[in-house]
Structures are given as C-alpha cells and as structure tokens.
C-alpha cells in the first residue's frame, strides 16, 4: 500500500491550505506609503473595504490603524505600487 504525505492527501481530497494573499503583491502597505518596498508574508494583515492589506510587522499595521484617513493611506500605497511593478524602484 502506498503511503501519502499529508499535503498530498489534502490535495488528493480537493482541499487546499490557506495561503494569505494580499494587495500590492504581499508588500507592506505602510512601507509603500513611504516609498519603501518591504516584502511581507501577510500573516500580519488587515481587511479594508474587502481587500487584504499586508504589513511587515505589528508596528506597520498600527500605523495604518492609527491613520485618520485610511482610504488616503491606501491610495498613497497604490500610487507608489506601479513603480514597484515596472522595476523603476528596487
């Protein structure tokens, strides 16, 4: 009899492991507002208007939570993000 690994078994049964996927390619939202690229695994996150925002650490998340205009905060990150995608910022 063949023995399946736990991950193979889950895949075989049609189940998947949850992987956090966030906005901005899992970059820290607070970092993007400051023009800095910080890769995040998105374990520290916040849902805002149906989107998962990732943060590099708890302090970065708190900066977002403390912001008076969260939409403006996200808009600032969104304005910088295309520069990350086109490679003009590293």
C-alpha positions as CSV (number, residue, x, y, z in Angstrom):
1,X,0.0,0.0,0.0
2,X,1.3,3.5,-0.9
3,X,1.5,6.0,1.9
4,X,0.6,9.6,1.0
5,X,2.1,12.6,2.7
6,X,-0.4,14.8,4.5
7,X,-0.1,17.5,1.8
8,X,-0.6,15.0,-1.0
9,X,-3.6,13.6,0.8
10,X,-5.1,17.1,1.2
11,X,-4.5,17.9,-2.5
12,X,-6.0,14.5,-3.5
13,X,-9.1,15.2,-1.4
14,X,-9.5,18.6,-3.2
15,X,-8.6,20.6,-0.1
16,X,-6.1,23.4,-0.1
17,X,-4.1,25.0,2.6
18,X,-4.9,28.6,3.2
19,X,-2.2,31.0,2.0
20,X,-2.6,34.7,2.8
21,X,-2.6,36.7,-0.4
22,X,-2.8,40.4,-0.2
23,X,-3.0,43.6,-2.1
24,X,0.2,45.0,-3.6
25,X,1.8,41.6,-4.2
26,X,2.2,41.0,-0.5
27,X,4.2,44.1,0.0
28,X,3.9,46.1,3.3
29,X,1.2,48.7,2.7
30,X,2.8,51.1,5.2
31,X,6.2,50.7,3.5
32,X,4.7,51.5,0.1
33,X,3.3,54.8,1.5
34,X,6.8,55.8,2.5
35,X,8.3,54.7,-0.9
36,X,9.9,51.6,0.6
37,X,9.5,48.0,-0.6
38,X,9.1,45.6,2.2
39,X,8.1,42.1,1.3
40,X,5.6,40.6,3.7
41,X,4.2,37.1,4.2
42,X,0.9,38.7,5.0
43,X,0.5,36.9,8.4
44,X,0.0,40.4,9.8
45,X,-2.8,41.9,7.8
46,X,-6.0,43.9,7.9
47,X,-9.1,43.8,5.8
48,X,-10.1,47.2,4.4
49,X,-13.0,47.5,2.0
50,X,-12.9,43.8,1.2
51,X,-9.1,43.8,0.4
52,X,-6.4,42.2,2.5
53,X,-3.6,44.6,3.3
54,X,-0.3,43.1,4.3
55,X,2.1,44.6,6.8
56,X,5.7,43.8,7.6
57,X,5.2,43.9,11.3
58,X,2.7,44.9,14.0
59,X,4.1,48.4,14.2
60,X,3.4,49.0,10.5
61,X,-0.1,47.7,10.9
62,X,-0.7,50.0,13.9
63,X,0.5,53.0,11.7
64,X,-2.4,52.1,9.3
65,X,-4.9,51.6,12.1
66,X,-4.0,54.9,13.7
67,X,-4.3,56.8,10.4
68,X,-7.1,59.3,10.3
69,X,-7.9,58.7,6.6
70,X,-7.4,55.1,5.8
71,X,-8.5,55.5,2.2
72,X,-5.9,58.2,1.6
73,X,-3.3,55.9,3.2
74,X,-4.2,53.0,0.8
75,X,-4.4,55.4,-2.2
76,X,-0.8,56.6,-1.4
77,X,0.4,53.0,-1.4
78,X,-1.5,52.3,-4.6
79,X,0.1,55.3,-6.2
80,X,3.6,54.0,-5.5
81,X,3.0,50.4,-6.3
82,X,3.2,50.7,-10.1
83,X,6.8,51.9,-9.7
84,X,7.5,48.6,-8.0
85,X,5.8,46.6,-10.8
86,X,7.7,48.4,-13.6
87,X,11.0,48.0,-11.8
88,X,11.8,51.7,-11.5
89,X,12.2,51.2,-7.8
90,X,14.1,48.4,-6.1
